[in-house]
Amino acid sequence: MTGKSLIHYARLACRYPRIASGTLIHRVRVRAIRTLGRRPVILFERHAGIGDLICTFPAVLALRNRYPDGIIVYSVWKSFKAIVEMSRVADYVVEMDWSKEMPKVEYRDYDFRYQPWLEGEQLRGREHLHLVDDFAQTLDVTLISRQPRLYVPPNASALMRKWLAPLRKRTKYIIGIHVGPSWPVREWTIEGWTKLVALMCENLDCTVIQLGSDVHTAKGNVKIARIFGAEDWIGKLNLEESVATLKQLNLFIGIDSGLLHAAGAVGTRTVGLFGPINPKLRLPPETPSVAVTADVPCLGCHHRLPCLHWQENCPNEIQCMNSIKAADVFKAVLEFVKQS
């Protein structure tokens, strides 16, 4: 990029900060933006899964009160860039990955840098909080709203309305489910999901769509089981289309995952299945949501000190999730269907 074009893009970015793509921020150079625009540039970094990212959005919005004239840059893994863009909390989104080709963030280009750590990641001796409040406390900001929001692009909304139109003509309710993949301690049994889908199809005028992908954030490709009786949409949608679909569902049922947070962020009623995690610390703060858990003594083990286990190698054979009954989940579904 020539010096003249660099100045051109820097001035353009100062006037219309949301038009720049993630890679353009590296080409333009934040230093040029700061110099020409005389505005502080704030870097916010969170390289984690979708659920964590969504729970940072209220805190990032609160940072704008601290820096009303600032330019906020959000650094995120390349795969999840669209989630941050749909939140509209940042002026720029910098996409990152482990490849040598991807430009790296240069910290000297920024006036302020925030890299928040949760209580479960960097113990500070305080009680566990909802992820939204945990991020806010880490940044020492006062939240305007605790509920994260996602705004679906119009083209994605139009496309998914077209895809869902035949299903709406056929049935009264469209219900989405998310089985995984996730860490074993978060997943429910395939038998449980199969029974639940059968109960819903037999007793409700509904179509059930199985959402998600066969990719695990940490493990790579993991073939997830398809649930009998559900429409198989796994791997057919990108992130924008997935969020657009969530927004148009009558109800979403899922394990503790990014899609559960995304459903709450677009205002869709959710039923969450929880075991090692306390649902009060994860469910959407303001969107109507309910959790279904089993009655086991080790429930919520992730929040105990010391933590009994996490992710894998449960000493109790994941009884918290394996003991959840399909009838109990269906009961929660019926309550939300009546309300809708």
C-alpha positions in Angstrom: 0.0 0.0 0.0 1.4 3.4 -1.0 1.7 6.3 1.4 -1.1 8.2 -0.4 -3.5 5.3 -0.2 -2.6 4.7 3.5 -3.6 8.3 4.3 -6.8 7.9 2.2 -7.9 4.7 4.1 -6.9 6.2 7.4 -9.1 9.3 6.9 -11.9 7.1 5.5 -11.7 4.9 8.6 -11.9 7.8 10.9 -15.0 9.2 9.2 -16.7 5.8 8.7 -15.1 3.5 11.2 -17.4 0.5 10.7 -16.6 0.0 7.0 -13.1 -1.4 7.5 -12.6 -5.2 7.3 -10.5 -7.1 9.8 -7.5 -7.3 7.5 -7.8 -3.7 6.4 -7.0 -2.6 10.0 -3.5 -4.0 9.6 -3.0 -2.3 6.2 -4.2 1.0 7.3 -2.2 0.9 10.5 -3.9 2.0 13.7 -1.1 4.5 14.4 -2.1 6.5 11.2 -5.8 6.4 12.3 -4.9 7.7 15.8 -2.6 10.4 14.5 -5.0 11.7 11.8 -8.2 11.3 13.8 -6.7 12.4 17.2 -8.7 9.7 18.9 -7.5 7.0 21.3 -7.5 3.5 20.0 -8.5 0.7 22.3 -7.7 -3.0 21.7 -10.0 -5.6 23.3 -8.8 -9.2 22.9 -10.8 -12.4 23.5 -9.6 -15.5 21.7 -12.3 -18.0 22.9 -15.5 -19.7 21.9 -18.7 -18.1 20.7 -20.4 -18.2 24.1 -17.5 -16.3 25.8 -17.4 -13.7 23.0 -21.1 -13.0 23.3 -20.8 -12.5 27.0 -18.1 -9.9 26.6 -20.3 -7.6 24.5 -22.0 -5.7 27.3 -18.6 -5.0 28.8 -17.2 -3.8 25.5 -20.2 -1.5 25.1 -19.6 -0.1 28.6 -16.0 0.7 27.5 -17.4 3.3 25.2 -18.6 5.3 28.2 -15.0 5.3 29.4 -13.6 6.3 26.0 -16.5 8.2 24.3 -14.2 9.4 21.5 -12.2 6.2 21.3 -11.9 3.7 18.4 -12.5 0.2 19.7 -10.8 -2.7 18.0 -11.9 -6.3 18.9 -9.3 -9.1 18.2 -11.0 -12.5 17.7 -10.3 -15.9 16.2 -10.9 -15.8 12.4 -13.6 -18.4 12.6 -15.8 -16.3 14.9 -15.3 -12.9 13.3 -18.9 -12.7 12.1 -20.2 -13.0 15.7 -18.4 -9.9 16.8 -19.4 -8.0 13.6 -23.1 -8.9 14.3 -22.8 -7.5 17.9 -21.9 -3.9 16.6 -19.8 -3.3 19.7 -16.5 -2.6 17.9 -15.4 -0.2 15.2 -13.1 -2.8 13.8 -12.7 -6.6 14.1 -9.2 -8.0 13.8 -9.3 -11.7 12.8 -6.5 -13.9 14.2 -5.3 -17.4 13.6 -2.2 -19.5 14.1 -1.0 -19.2 10.5 2.1 -17.2 9.7 0.3 -15.5 6.8 -2.2 -13.8 9.1 -1.0 -10.4 10.2 -0.4 -10.1 13.9 -1.6 -7.3 16.3 1.1 -4.8 17.1 0.4 -3.6 20.7 2.5 -0.5 20.2 -0.2 0.8 17.8 -2.8 1.0 20.6 -3.3 3.5 23.4 -5.1 1.0 25.7 -5.2 -2.8 25.7 -7.7 -5.1 27.5 -7.3 -8.8 27.7 -9.9 -10.0 30.3 -9.6 -13.2 32.3 -12.5 -15.0 33.9 -12.4 -16.1 37.5 -12.3 -19.7 36.4 -9.2 -19.0 34.3 -7.2 -16.8 36.6 -8.3 -17.3 40.2 -8.6 -14.2 42.2 -10.5 -15.6 45.2 -13.9 -14.1 44.5 -17.2 -15.9 44.0 -18.2 -17.1 40.6 -20.4 -14.7 38.6 -22.4 -14.8 35.4 -20.0 -14.5 32.5 -21.4 -11.2 31.6 -20.8 -9.8 35.1 -17.4 -11.5 35.4 -16.2 -9.7 32.3 -17.6 -6.4 33.5 -16.0 -6.8 36.9 -12.6 -7.7 35.3 -12.8 -4.5 33.2 -14.2 -2.4 36.2 -17.0 -1.1 34.1 -20.7 -0.4 34.8 -23.0 -2.2 32.4 -25.7 -0.4 30.5 -27.5 -3.7 29.9 -26.6 -7.2 30.9 -28.2 -8.9 27.9 -25.8 -9.2 24.8 -27.4 -8.5 21.5 -26.7 -9.8 18.0 -28.1 -8.1 14.8 -28.6 -10.4 11.9 -27.6 -9.1 8.4 -30.7 -8.5 6.2 -29.5 -10.8 3.5 -29.0 -13.7 6.0 -32.5 -13.1 7.4 -34.1 -13.1 4.0 -32.3 -16.3 3.0 -33.4 -18.2 6.1 -37.0 -17.0 5.9 -37.0 -18.5 2.4 -35.5 -21.8 3.7 -38.0 -22.0 6.6 -41.1 -21.0 4.7 -41.9 -24.6 3.6 -41.6 -25.8 7.2 -43.9 -23.1 8.5 -46.6 -24.1 6.0 -46.3 -27.7 7.2 -46.2 -27.2 11.0 -47.1 -24.6 13.6 -43.8 -24.5 15.6 -40.2 -24.7 14.5 -37.9 -25.8 17.2 -34.1 -25.9 17.0 -31.8 -28.3 18.9 -28.1 -28.3 19.4 -26.5 -31.6 20.6 -22.9 -30.7 20.3 -20.0 -31.4 19.8 -18.7 -30.0 23.1 -16.7 -31.3 26.0 -18.1 -34.7 27.2 -19.2 -33.3 30.5 -21.5 -30.8 28.7 -23.2 -33.3 26.3 -26.5 -35.0 26.9 -27.1 -38.6 25.8 -28.2 -39.5 22.3 -31.0 -41.6 23.8 -32.2 -38.6 25.7 -32.3 -36.4 22.6 -34.0 -39.1 20.6 -36.8 -39.5 23.2 -37.2 -35.8 23.4 -37.6 -35.3 19.7 -40.1 -38.2 19.6 -42.1 -36.6 22.4 -42.2 -33.2 20.6 -43.1 -34.7 17.2 -45.9 -36.9 18.7 -47.4 -34.2 21.0 -46.8 -30.9 19.2 -47.4 -29.6 15.7 -43.7 -29.0 15.2 -40.7 -29.4 13.0 -37.4 -30.0 14.8 -34.2 -28.8 13.2 -30.8 -30.0 14.4 -28.3 -27.1 14.2 -24.5 -27.0 14.6 -21.5 -28.4 12.9 -19.1 -31.4 13.0 -16.3 -29.2 14.2 -15.1 -29.0 17.8 -13.4 -25.7 18.7 -10.4 -27.5 20.2 -10.5 -31.0 18.7 -11.2 -30.3 15.1 -13.5 -32.5 13.1 -15.8 -34.6 15.3 -18.8 -36.4 13.7 -21.8 -35.6 15.8 -24.7 -38.0 16.0 -27.8 -37.1 14.0 -31.0 -37.3 16.0 -33.8 -39.4 14.5 -36.9 -37.4 13.7 -35.0 -34.0 13.4 -34.2 -32.2 10.1 -30.4 -32.4 9.6 -29.1 -28.9 9.1 -25.7 -29.7 10.6 -22.8 -28.0 8.7 -25.2 -26.4 6.2 -25.1 -22.9 7.6 -22.4 -20.3 8.2 -22.4 -18.2 11.4 -24.6 -15.4 10.0 -27.2 -17.9 8.7 -27.1 -19.9 11.9 -27.9 -16.8 14.0 -30.6 -15.8 11.4 -32.2 -19.2 11.9 -32.0 -19.0 15.7 -33.9 -15.6 15.5 -36.8 -17.2 13.6 -37.3 -20.2 15.8 -40.2 -20.6 18.1 -37.9 -22.2 20.7 -34.3 -23.4 21.0 -33.1 -26.4 23.1 -29.4 -26.9 23.6 -26.5 -27.9 25.8 -24.3 -25.2 27.4 -22.8 -23.9 24.1 -22.3 -20.9 21.9 -25.6 -21.4 20.1 -27.5 -21.2 23.4 -25.9 -17.8 24.0 -26.6 -16.7 20.4 -30.3 -17.7 20.7 -30.6 -15.5 23.8 -28.8 -12.7 22.1 -31.4 -12.6 19.3 -34.4 -12.9 21.7 -35.3 -16.5 21.1 -36.7 -18.5 24.1 -34.2 -21.1 25.2 -34.2 -24.4 27.2 -30.7 -25.2 28.4 -29.4 -28.6 29.6 -26.8 -28.1 32.4 -24.7 -30.3 34.6 -21.2 -29.2 35.7 -22.0 -25.6 35.1 -24.5 -23.6 37.2 -27.2 -22.4 34.7 -27.7 -19.2 36.7 -24.2 -18.2 35.6 -24.7 -18.9 31.9 -28.4 -18.5 30.8 -29.2 -15.4 28.8 -29.7 -12.6 31.5 -32.9 -11.1 30.1 -34.2 -13.3 27.3 -36.8 -15.9 28.6 -34.8 -19.0 29.4 -35.1 -22.1 31.6 -32.6 -24.7 32.6 -33.1 -28.4 33.1 -30.8 -30.3 35.4 -30.6 -33.7 37.2 -30.9 -34.2 40.9 -27.3 -35.3 41.7 -25.1 -34.3 44.7 -22.2 -33.3 42.4 -24.2 -30.8 40.3 -22.4 -27.7 39.4 -19.0 -29.2 40.2 -17.1 -26.7 38.0 -17.8 -23.9 40.5 -16.5 -25.7 43.5 -13.2 -25.0 45.1 -11.2 -26.9 44.3 -12.8 -27.6 40.9 -13.7 -31.4 40.9 -13.1 -31.7 37.2 -13.7 -30.0 33.9 -14.0 -31.0 30.2 -13.1 -34.7 30.6 -12.3 -37.5 33.0 -15.4 -37.1 35.2 -15.0 -39.3 38.4 -18.8 -39.7 38.5 -19.3 -40.8 34.9 -21.0 -37.5 34.1 -24.1 -38.4 36.1 -25.2 -34.8 36.0 -25.9 -34.9 32.3 -26.7 -38.6 31.9 -29.4 -38.5 34.5 -31.4 -35.7 32.8 -34.8 -37.1 31.8 -36.4 -36.4 28.4 -39.8 -36.0 30.1 -38.4 -33.2 32.3 -37.0 -31.4 29.2 -40.4 -31.9 27.4 -42.2 -30.4 30.3 -40.1 -27.2 30.0 -40.7 -27.2 26.3 -44.5 -27.3 26.8 -44.4 -24.3 29.1 -42.6 -22.2 26.6 -44.9 -23.4 23.7 -47.9 -22.4 25.7 -46.5 -18.9 26.2 -45.6 -18.5 22.5 
